[in-house]
Amino acid sequence: MVVAVLLAAVAAVAAVALTTGSPEVSSKDVGFALIGDGRASVDFEVTKDRAATAQCAVQVLSENYAVVGWTVVTIGPNSADDGANGGGTTAHRTDVRTDSPGVSGGVNACWIVED
């Protein structure tokens, strides 16, 4: 009986945790280009609730996968006319300053900024 009550309590806590988590955000790397000495350009798409504000950590990597450039980009709310999926997916380009030559770039992670 005690085990059944404990299992039910754990299941209830798990259900609440899964349904009340922060809104989801995802990213997709689209392109990368070197644009000069010490600079690179990274193109990416972000999918989120269009009313939410997200931040994405964008990085540039060297030939041996070392991070040679890093910046955080803020993506604010957008209208239903922006991007695709009724404003849920938008395209972005950001320039990243680098310490040494990079060979690839993309989004490391994105998260929703709580108000």
TILOFI-837564 format. One record per atom (N, C-alpha, C, CB): z, x, y; atom name. Coordinates in nm, 3 decimals, decimal comma. Each point is the difference from the previous one (the first is absolute). Glycine has a CB too. Example, Ala and Ser with C-alpha at 12.3 -4.5 7.8 and 13.67 -1.06 7.14 Angstrom:
REM TILOFI-837564
        up      east     north   atom
     0,780     1,319    -0,569      N
     0,000    -0,089     0,119     CA
     0,000     0,090     0,120      C
     0,125    -0,189    -0,117     CB
    -0,197     0,154     0,222      N
     0,006     0,082     0,119     CA
     0,073    -0,077     0,109      C
    -0,215     0,118    -0,063     CB
REM end
This chain:
REM TILOFI-837564
        up      east     north   atom
     0,000     0,082    -0,119      N
     0,000    -0,082     0,119     CA
     0,000     0,087     0,126      C
     0,120    -0,181    -0,127     CB
    -0,036     0,284     0,129      N
     0,009     0,090     0,115     CA
    -0,133     0,073     0,020      C
     0,248     0,028    -0,037     CB
    -0,308     0,015    -0,073      N
    -0,129     0,071     0,007     CA
    -0,107    -0,093     0,056      C
     0,065     0,145    -0,195     CB
    -0,066    -0,270     0,155      N
    -0,099    -0,095     0,049     CA
     0,017    -0,023     0,150      C
    -0,006    -0,110    -0,225     CB
     0,129     0,102     0,272      N
     0,026    -0,018     0,143     CA
    -0,045     0,124     0,078      C
     0,196    -0,153    -0,053     CB
    -0,167     0,271     0,000      N
    -0,042     0,123     0,066     CA
    -0,152     0,010     0,007      C
     0,210     0,111    -0,081     CB
    -0,278    -0,145    -0,028      N
    -0,147     0,002     0,000     CA
    -0,057    -0,100     0,100      C
     0,004     0,070    -0,241     CB
     0,055    -0,186     0,251      N
    -0,046    -0,099     0,096     CA
     0,021     0,049     0,143      C
     0,052    -0,183    -0,164     CB
     0,060     0,248     0,190      N
     0,027     0,053     0,134     CA
    -0,099     0,110     0,036      C
     0,242    -0,057    -0,028     CB
    -0,270     0,145    -0,065      N
    -0,097     0,107     0,024     CA
    -0,139    -0,059     0,026      C
     0,134     0,157    -0,146     CB
    -0,173    -0,256     0,070      N
    -0,130    -0,065     0,019     CA
    -0,008    -0,067     0,137      C
    -0,017    -0,035    -0,247     CB
     0,125    -0,029     0,290      N
     0,002    -0,066     0,130     CA
    -0,012     0,102     0,112      C
     0,140    -0,185    -0,095     CB
    -0,068     0,295     0,086      N
    -0,008     0,105     0,102     CA
    -0,141     0,059     0,004      C
     0,245     0,052    -0,030     CB
    -0,305    -0,029    -0,085      N
    -0,136     0,055    -0,004     CA
    -0,100    -0,096     0,062      C
     0,060     0,127    -0,207     CB
    -0,046    -0,256     0,180      N
    -0,092    -0,100     0,057     CA
     0,011    -0,004     0,151      C
     0,017    -0,135    -0,210     CB
     0,105     0,141     0,263      N
     0,019    -0,001     0,145     CA
    -0,057     0,128     0,062      C
     0,207    -0,142    -0,027     CB
    -0,185     0,255    -0,036      N
    -0,050     0,127     0,052     CA
    -0,152     0,003     0,004      C
     0,204     0,113    -0,088     CB
    -0,268    -0,167    -0,013      N
    -0,146     0,000    -0,005     CA
    -0,063    -0,096     0,100      C
     0,016     0,061    -0,239     CB
     0,049    -0,171     0,266      N
    -0,059    -0,099     0,090     CA
     0,035     0,021     0,145      C
     0,008    -0,157    -0,186     CB
     0,091     0,239     0,218      N
     0,039     0,020     0,139     CA
    -0,032     0,140     0,049      C
     0,178    -0,167    -0,031     CB
    -0,260     0,241    -0,039      N
    -0,038     0,135     0,042     CA
    -0,085    -0,004     0,125      C
     0,010     0,075    -0,236     CB
    -0,034     0,042     0,294      N
    -0,082     0,006     0,121     CA
    -0,145    -0,033    -0,033      C
     0,155     0,172     0,098     CB
    -0,230    -0,221     0,000      N
    -0,139    -0,036    -0,024     CA
    -0,080     0,122    -0,047      C
     0,017    -0,181     0,174     CB
    -0,120     0,154    -0,250      N
    -0,078     0,109    -0,056     CA
    -0,102     0,053     0,099      C
     0,032    -0,098    -0,225     CB
    -0,064     0,225     0,211      N
    -0,105     0,065     0,076     CA
    -0,066     0,100    -0,093      C
     0,121    -0,031     0,224     CB
    -0,254     0,042    -0,215      N
    -0,071     0,097    -0,082     CA
    -0,107     0,066     0,085      C
     0,045    -0,133    -0,211     CB
    -0,091     0,247     0,165      N
    -0,103     0,073     0,074     CA
    -0,107     0,050    -0,097      C
     0,169     0,069     0,174     CB
    -0,285    -0,041    -0,117      N
    -0,112     0,054    -0,077     CA
    -0,065     0,108     0,084      C
    -0,038    -0,220    -0,123     CB
     0,027     0,341     0,067      N
    -0,068     0,109     0,069     CA
    -0,150    -0,026    -0,001      C
     0,183     0,163    -0,066     CB
    -0,247    -0,144     0,182      N
    -0,142    -0,029     0,014     CA
    -0,081     0,127     0,029      C
     0,058    -0,229     0,081     CB
    -0,007     0,317     0,005      N
    -0,077     0,119     0,034     CA
     0,084     0,109     0,063      C
    -0,195    -0,145     0,030     CB
     0,136     0,264    -0,025      N
     0,065     0,118     0,056     CA
    -0,106     0,090     0,059      C
     0,191    -0,016    -0,166     CB
    -0,163     0,074     0,282      N
    -0,096     0,094     0,060     CA
     0,076     0,102     0,084      C
    -0,180    -0,178     0,004     CB
     0,132     0,302    -0,009      N
     0,051     0,103     0,091     CA
    -0,073    -0,020     0,132      C
     0,051     0,167    -0,190     CB
     0,023    -0,172     0,301      N
    -0,064    -0,027     0,129     CA
     0,016     0,115     0,097      C
     0,041    -0,241    -0,037     CB
     0,006     0,352    -0,008      N
     0,015     0,117     0,086     CA
     0,112     0,088    -0,050      C
    -0,087    -0,130     0,194     CB
     0,105     0,243    -0,125      N
     0,108     0,090    -0,037     CA
     0,134    -0,071     0,017      C
    -0,138     0,200     0,069     CB
     0,211    -0,210    -0,177      N
     0,132    -0,058     0,004     CA
     0,006    -0,151     0,011      C
     0,066     0,208     0,101     CB
    -0,177    -0,276    -0,133      N
     0,000    -0,146     0,007     CA
    -0,083    -0,059    -0,113      C
     0,030     0,010     0,249     CB
     0,018    -0,123    -0,299      N
    -0,073    -0,074    -0,103     CA
     0,009    -0,148     0,034      C
     0,049     0,176    -0,177     CB
    -0,143    -0,253     0,124      N
    -0,002    -0,145     0,021     CA
     0,015    -0,067    -0,136      C
    -0,147     0,022     0,207     CB
     0,233    -0,122    -0,214      N
     0,024    -0,072    -0,125     CA
    -0,029    -0,148     0,024      C
     0,176     0,169    -0,076     CB
    -0,261    -0,228    -0,008      N
    -0,031    -0,143     0,003     CA
     0,070    -0,068    -0,115      C
    -0,223     0,044     0,109     CB
     0,285    -0,160    -0,081      N
     0,071    -0,072    -0,105     CA
     0,007    -0,148     0,034      C
     0,135     0,205    -0,053     CB
    -0,107    -0,286    -0,046      N
     0,020    -0,143     0,017     CA
     0,144    -0,036    -0,036      C
    -0,244    -0,045    -0,051     CB
     0,299    -0,054     0,123      N
     0,135    -0,046    -0,027     CA
    -0,004    -0,150    -0,024      C
     0,100     0,185     0,142     CB
    -0,035    -0,229    -0,250      N
     0,010    -0,142    -0,031     CA
     0,147    -0,039     0,010      C
    -0,205     0,008    -0,153     CB
     0,231    -0,109     0,239      N
     0,136    -0,045     0,024     CA
    -0,006    -0,141     0,055      C
     0,082     0,236     0,043     CB
     0,033    -0,300    -0,029      N
     0,008    -0,126     0,070     CA
    -0,043     0,027     0,144      C
     0,187    -0,090    -0,151     CB
    -0,279     0,012     0,204      N
    -0,055     0,032     0,131     CA
     0,102    -0,010     0,112      C
    -0,217    -0,079    -0,082     CB
     0,327     0,010     0,061      N
     0,104    -0,011     0,103     CA
     0,098     0,118    -0,004      C
    -0,022    -0,248    -0,014     CB
     0,018     0,327    -0,091      N
     0,095     0,111    -0,018     CA
    -0,049     0,127     0,070      C
     0,071    -0,100    -0,219     CB
     0,024     0,188     0,247      N
    -0,030     0,133     0,050     CA
     0,030     0,100    -0,112      C
     0,054    -0,067     0,242     CB
    -0,149     0,155    -0,266      N
     0,016     0,101    -0,104     CA
    -0,011     0,139     0,060      C
    -0,094    -0,157    -0,172     CB
     0,147     0,254     0,102      N
    -0,020     0,140     0,034     CA
    -0,053     0,069    -0,124      C
     0,184    -0,002     0,176     CB
    -0,278     0,095    -0,155      N
    -0,057     0,076    -0,111     CA
     0,009     0,148     0,030      C
    -0,156    -0,190    -0,055     CB
     0,199     0,267    -0,043      N
     0,004     0,145     0,009     CA
    -0,134     0,052    -0,050      C
     0,253     0,008    -0,033     CB
    -0,326     0,057     0,122      N
    -0,133     0,052    -0,032     CA
     0,010     0,152    -0,008      C
    -0,117    -0,196     0,114     CB
     0,058     0,253    -0,219      N
     0,012     0,144    -0,020     CA
    -0,135     0,064    -0,027      C
     0,230    -0,034    -0,087     CB
    -0,238     0,163     0,116      N
    -0,117     0,082    -0,033     CA
     0,050     0,108    -0,094      C
    -0,119    -0,047     0,223     CB
     0,044     0,069    -0,331      N
     0,039     0,097    -0,102     CA
    -0,095     0,119    -0,002      C
     0,099    -0,185    -0,136     CB
    -0,045     0,302     0,101      N
    -0,080     0,121    -0,016     CA
    -0,059     0,004    -0,141      C
     0,145     0,123     0,169     CB
    -0,219    -0,018    -0,193      N
    -0,064     0,019    -0,131     CA
     0,101     0,003    -0,115      C
    -0,181     0,126     0,115     CB
     0,302    -0,074    -0,089      N
     0,102     0,006    -0,105     CA
     0,102    -0,114     0,013      C
    -0,029     0,250    -0,008     CB
    -0,011    -0,360     0,073      N
     0,079    -0,123     0,012     CA
     0,124     0,013     0,088      C
    -0,082    -0,058    -0,223     CB
     0,087     0,160     0,306      N
     0,110     0,011     0,096     CA
    -0,031    -0,089     0,120      C
     0,052     0,239    -0,075     CB
     0,050    -0,302     0,132      N
    -0,019    -0,083     0,118     CA
    -0,018     0,092     0,120      C
     0,139    -0,190    -0,099     CB
    -0,255     0,178     0,167      N
    -0,028     0,084     0,116     CA
    -0,005    -0,083     0,129      C
    -0,127     0,157    -0,148     CB
     0,139    -0,289     0,136      N
     0,005    -0,088     0,115     CA
     0,062    -0,132    -0,038      C
    -0,202     0,112     0,096     CB
     0,272    -0,175     0,000      N
     0,075    -0,121    -0,032     CA
     0,021    -0,079     0,129      C
     0,116     0,112    -0,196     CB
    -0,132    -0,242     0,190      N
     0,031    -0,086     0,112     CA
     0,037    -0,139    -0,052      C
    -0,155     0,131     0,151     CB
     0,229    -0,205    -0,070      N
     0,035    -0,138    -0,034     CA
    -0,074    -0,091     0,097      C
     0,229     0,067    -0,090     CB
    -0,301    -0,166     0,034      N
    -0,080    -0,093     0,078     CA
     0,065    -0,138    -0,008      C
    -0,212     0,133    -0,044     CB
     0,227    -0,199     0,159      N
     0,055    -0,135     0,005     CA
    -0,115    -0,099     0,009      C
     0,212     0,083     0,112     CB
    -0,210    -0,182    -0,198      N
    -0,103    -0,105    -0,004     CA
     0,070    -0,131     0,029      C
    -0,145     0,128    -0,168     CB
     0,119    -0,181     0,285      N
     0,068    -0,120     0,045     CA
    -0,062    -0,126    -0,056      C
     0,061     0,121     0,205     CB
    -0,008    -0,235    -0,161      N
    -0,057    -0,128    -0,043     CA
    -0,144    -0,013     0,047      C
     0,229    -0,105     0,009     CB
    -0,307     0,027    -0,080      N
    -0,140    -0,021     0,037     CA
    -0,037    -0,146    -0,018      C
    -0,055     0,237    -0,065     CB
    -0,056    -0,275     0,125      N
    -0,044    -0,139    -0,006     CA
    -0,081    -0,026    -0,127      C
    -0,002    -0,010     0,251     CB
    -0,022    -0,115    -0,278      N
    -0,078    -0,038    -0,118     CA
    -0,144     0,048     0,009      C
     0,147    -0,199    -0,028     CB
    -0,194     0,228     0,150      N
    -0,138     0,047     0,019     CA
    -0,015     0,150    -0,023      C
    -0,031    -0,184     0,162     CB
     0,140     0,257    -0,170      N
    -0,004     0,144    -0,021     CA
    -0,021     0,033    -0,147      C
     0,149     0,034     0,198     CB
    -0,234     0,061    -0,226      N
    -0,016     0,050    -0,135     CA
    -0,050    -0,104    -0,099      C
     0,178     0,157     0,051     CB
    -0,131    -0,146    -0,174      N
    -0,040    -0,089    -0,110     CA
     0,119    -0,079    -0,049      C
    -0,183     0,160    -0,067     CB
     0,159    -0,251    -0,025      N
     0,107    -0,081    -0,060     CA
     0,081    -0,076     0,104      C
     0,011     0,164    -0,187     CB
    -0,077    -0,221     0,286      N
     0,071    -0,076     0,102     CA
     0,096     0,085     0,081      C
    -0,021    -0,197    -0,144     CB
    -0,013     0,321     0,165      N
     0,086     0,090     0,077     CA
     0,099     0,076    -0,085      C
    -0,025    -0,152     0,188     CB
     0,024     0,131    -0,317      N
     0,095     0,067    -0,089     CA
    -0,033     0,145    -0,028      C
     0,043    -0,218    -0,099     CB
    -0,172     0,256     0,106      N
    -0,043     0,137    -0,026     CA
    -0,074     0,052     0,122      C
    -0,015    -0,044    -0,248     CB
     0,062     0,156     0,303      N
    -0,063     0,059     0,118     CA
    -0,031     0,147    -0,025      C
     0,122    -0,162     0,148     CB
    -0,228     0,210    -0,082      N
    -0,043     0,139    -0,013     CA
     0,057     0,082     0,115      C
    -0,212    -0,072    -0,118     CB
     0,248     0,197     0,089      N
     0,060     0,087     0,100     CA
    -0,053     0,142    -0,014      C
     0,206    -0,144     0,003     CB
    -0,211     0,214     0,109      N
    -0,035     0,143     0,002     CA
     0,104     0,070     0,086      C
    -0,250    -0,046    -0,030     CB
     0,301     0,157    -0,021      N
     0,095     0,077     0,078     CA
    -0,034     0,148    -0,010      C
     0,177    -0,174    -0,038     CB
    -0,154     0,245     0,147      N
    -0,017     0,145     0,002     CA
     0,134     0,063    -0,035      C
    -0,186    -0,013     0,172     CB
     0,180     0,119    -0,251      N
     0,120     0,070    -0,044     CA
    -0,015     0,147     0,038      C
     0,039    -0,163    -0,192     CB
     0,059     0,216     0,262      N
     0,000     0,143     0,032     CA
     0,042     0,077    -0,125      C
     0,054    -0,046     0,245     CB
    -0,123     0,157    -0,273      N
     0,028     0,077    -0,121     CA
     0,040     0,143     0,035      C
    -0,161    -0,142    -0,129     CB
     0,242     0,202     0,042      N
     0,043     0,139     0,017     CA
    -0,098     0,099    -0,061      C
     0,235    -0,080    -0,001     CB
    -0,311     0,035    -0,098      N
    -0,101     0,083    -0,066     CA
    -0,108    -0,095    -0,053      C
     0,170     0,183    -0,062     CB
    -0,283    -0,130     0,015      N
    -0,109    -0,088    -0,043     CA
     0,041    -0,097    -0,111      C
    -0,158     0,180     0,064     CB
     0,115    -0,303    -0,051      N
     0,026    -0,102    -0,101     CA
    -0,127    -0,030    -0,078      C
     0,182    -0,098     0,142     CB
    -0,164     0,046    -0,263      N
    -0,115    -0,036    -0,083     CA
     0,001    -0,148    -0,037      C
    -0,002     0,232    -0,088     CB
     0,113    -0,300     0,113      N
     0,007    -0,144    -0,025     CA
     0,110    -0,061     0,086      C
    -0,084     0,031    -0,238     CB
     0,074    -0,160     0,255      N
     0,100    -0,068     0,079     CA
     0,010    -0,145    -0,042      C
    -0,041     0,155     0,190     CB
     0,156    -0,214    -0,166      N
     0,018    -0,140    -0,036     CA
     0,141    -0,046     0,032      C
    -0,170     0,024    -0,179     CB
     0,198    -0,147     0,142      N
     0,130    -0,060     0,025     CA
     0,095     0,040    -0,113      C
    -0,105    -0,195     0,124     CB
     0,220     0,246    -0,086      N
     0,102     0,034    -0,098     CA
     0,080    -0,124    -0,037      C
     0,013     0,234     0,090     CB
     0,025    -0,315     0,010      N
     0,080    -0,120    -0,024     CA
    -0,006    -0,090     0,123      C
     0,153     0,127    -0,157     CB
    -0,134    -0,257     0,135      N
     0,012    -0,097     0,108     CA
     0,123    -0,087    -0,026      C
    -0,253    -0,001     0,039     CB
     0,311    -0,051     0,068      N
     0,116    -0,085    -0,012     CA
     0,000    -0,098     0,116      C
     0,132     0,181    -0,119     CB
    -0,064    -0,293     0,100      N
     0,012    -0,102     0,104     CA
     0,116     0,037     0,090      C
    -0,096    -0,179    -0,152     CB
     0,076     0,171     0,283      N
     0,103     0,027     0,097     CA
     0,074    -0,130     0,025      C
    -0,133     0,190     0,107     CB
     0,261    -0,191    -0,133      N
     0,082    -0,119     0,021     CA
     0,030    -0,015     0,149      C
     0,102     0,023    -0,230     CB
    -0,107    -0,146     0,278      N
     0,028    -0,026     0,143     CA
     0,144     0,014     0,033      C
    -0,189    -0,151     0,006     CB
REM end
